[in-house]
């Protein structure tokens, strides 16, 4: 794709590039989550921002690069939260429960993230594979889990020999399913997994499930 030169700036007006990029990403996140990658239109995104289609191409290069930037920011939010999680003062059981609760809360509060991940899976993660930033973004999250697991195994609290990736998948699966499949699950079984009245029940259930797995007595036959 040929590069797009920066459009001329209106006289007497200083463009705040960071704010413009953030606004574009905010609207693009909503549009991709609503319409999917194929259904989203750059024209619509431009119409809902205080900028132009040409400026979007200047900042991001095109629709594909814009979607990748949306994914990078969306994944960055949860990864930053995981890295900033203060669990060093907690025992391993409380620490892993807190990590699970953080994922639970994040997925519940960021519905667009759930939709974006679902859309990217439809496209077989092609944008994640092509992004150096996204390809490396998983490591920090696993480092937190590995530290907690190591402390739990050293103290004897965790009896299971658990891989950090497997545990991450276990936590993510519950949290993602609860939000992504709430409509189909509710239609089939008559229960709203996101019902506020049952929120604390499911939040505690996730922690109990993870702790039970990590502390189970697996005696060999």
N, C-alpha and C positions, 0 to 999 in steps of 0.2 A: 504494500500500500504506500502511495506517495505521501510524504510528510505534509502536514498542514501547517502553514505559517500562522503565527498568532495574529488574530484579527486586530485591527487598529483600535486603540483604546479611546473612549470618548474623552475629549478635553475636559480638564477640571475634575476628573474623577479617577481616583486611585483604585485599581482592582485588587481586591483581597483574594489572592490566588488560593490560599488554603481554605478560606471560607467557601469559595466557589466550588472547589473540588469536593468539599464535604457536603455541600448542598446537592451537587450532582449525584454523589454516592448515596445520599439519603433517598432521593427520589428514584434512582435506578434500583436500589434495593427493593423498594415497594413495588416497582413496575415488574421486575424480574420475578419476584415472589408471587405476584398476582397473575401474570400472563405466561410465565415460563420463559426460557431462553428464546425459543423460536417465536413466541407470540409477542414478546416485548419489542417496542419500537423506539428508536433513538429520537424520532420526531416527537413522540409523546413525552419522553423524559425531558426534552428541551422545553416543550410547551409548559411543563409544570415547574420549571426552574426560572431563575432570573438570568438566563444565559441563552446561548444559541446552539444549534446542532453543530455548527462549525467549531465553536469553542469546546464542545464535548470531544470532538475529534482531535482538537489541539491538545487537550489534557490527557486523553486516554488512548487515542489512536484508532478507535473503532468499537463496534458493539462487542466483539469477542474480548478485547482487552478491558472494556468497561465491566463486563460480567466477571472477568477474572479479578479485577480490582475490588468488586463487590464481595466476592468470595474471600479474598485475602483479608478484607476488613472484618467480615463476619466471623471468620475463624480466629482472627486476632483478638477479638473481644473475649471469647471464652478462654483462650490460651493465656492472655494477660491476667485474667481473674484467677486462673489456676496457679500461675507463678507467684501471684501476690498473696495467695492463701497462707495465712499464718497458722501453722499447725505444729511448729517446733515445740511449743510448750505443752502439747497434748500427748496423751499416750497413744500408741498406734491404733487402737480400736476407735478411739474418739476421733483421731485424725482421718482415718479412712472414711468414717461415717460423715465427717464434715465435707470431705471431698465429694462424696456421693451427693450430699445435699446441695452443694454448689452447682453440680451439673443439673440436678433436678430443678433448681430455681432458675438457672439460666435458660434451659430449654422451655420452661413454662413462660418465661418473660420475653423470649425472642422467637415469636412464631415465624417471622420472616426467615430466620436462620434454618428452621426445620424445613420450610418450603424450598429454600435454596439448596440445601443438601440433597433433598429428594430430587430436585431438578438435575443437579450435577450427577447423581447416580444414574438417571435416565440417559445422560450423555457419557456414561461410563468413565466419569472423572477425568475427561480429556483436558479440562482447564486446569485442574489441580496438577496433573502430570506435567503440563507444560509450564507451570509456574515454579520457579526456583524457590520463591518465598513460601508457597504452600507446601512444597515438597519437604521442607525442613521444619514446618511449624508443629509437627507432631512430637518432636523430641522433648521440648520443655515440659509438656504435659506428662509424658511418661517418666521423666526424671522425678517429678513430685511423687508419683505412685511408687517408683522404685525405692525412694528413700523411706517411705512409710512402711513398705513391705519388708525392707531390710531390718528396720527397727523392730517390727513386730516379730519377725523370725528370730532375731537375736535375743529378744526378751522371752521368747517362748510363747507369746500370746497367739501368734499365727502358726498353726500346725501344717497348713497346706503349702506345698511348693508351687506357688502361683506365678505365672508370667505376667508382667505389667501390662502387656498388650491385651492379654485375655481379660484381665480385670477391668481395663478401660472399656473393652467391648461389652462386658457384662453390665457395667453401670450405664453406659451410653444406650445400650439396647432398651433397657427399661424406660429411661427418661425420654428417648426418642419415640418409642412406640406409643407411650402414653399421650403424647401430643399429636404426632403425625397420624395415628390411626384412631383418634378419638371418635370421629364421625362414623366410620364403618363399624367400629367396635360397639358404639352406642346403638346403631341400627340393628345389629345382629343380636346383642345381648341385653339391650335395654339399660345399660349403665354408662353414665358419663364419667370417663376417667379423669376429667378436669373439673369435676364438680367441686366447688370451693368447700363444701361441707365434708368432703372426703379427702381433701388435700393433705392434711397432716397424717392421715392414715396411710396414704401411698408414700409419702415422704419417709415416714418411719419404716414402712414395709421394705423400701429399697435398702435402707441402712441395715435392717435386720437380715435381709437376704445376703448381703455382701459379707457381713460379719459372720453369719452362720457358715458360709462357704470357707472363709479364711480360718475359722477356728474348729472346723469339723474334725472329729476323730476318725481318721481313715485307716482303720486297722487292716492289715493285709490278710487275705484269706490263706 
